[in-house]
Amino acid sequence: MIITVNGETKEIVREINLGELLELLALPSERIAIELNREVVRKKDWAHITIKDADKIEVVHFVGGG
């Protein structure tokens, strides 16, 4: 299946959930927000939401500063 992550097209060969996607992309799960098809997904729901063909995913990293 083909998905879009942060504007880049990615091919996923098997069905995975949002948490598994972060692992696949080697992204930390801390200080991250995920938007799936223009809707913010709560972290507690990541393991229960399966990615589908043509999904558009935005992963936002939060950084501290002062």
N, C-alpha and C positions, 0 to 999 in steps of 0.2 A: 504494500500500500504506500501511497505517496502522501506525505504531510508537509506542512510548512512550519518551521521553527525559527522564530525571530527573522522572518523574511527569507530564509534559506530553505530550499526544497530538500527533503530527506526521504529516503526510502527505508521503510521498516518491513522486515521480512516475516515478522510474526505479530500476533496480537499482544499488545502490552498496555499497561496502565500508566498514568502520569508519573508515578514514583519510579517505575522501571525505566521510563524514558530519561529521567534525570540521571540514573545510574548509567544507562547506555551512552549518554552524552558526556559522562564524567563531570557532572555538575553537582555541587554540594546542595543538600536539601535545606540547609540553614540560611536564613536571611534571603529567601527567594519567594517571589510571588509568581503564580502561573495564571495566565489568561487563556482560556480555551474558547475559540470562536467568539471572541469579544465579551466573554463572561469570566469574572474572577472566580477561581476555584479555591475553596478553603483547603488548607494543608491536610486536615483530617480526612478529606474526601479523595485525595490523590490516588490511594490504593484501590479505590472503588470505581474509578472512571477509566474506562477502556478507550484508547485512541482508535478513531475510525479513519478510513480513507478520506482524504481531502480536508482533514481538520487543520485549523490554523492555531498555532500555539505561540504565545509570547512568554518568555521567561525573563523576569526582571530581578536583578540583583540589587539588594539594598546595601549601601555603604555608609559608614559613619564618617563624621568629620566635624570640623568646628571652625 
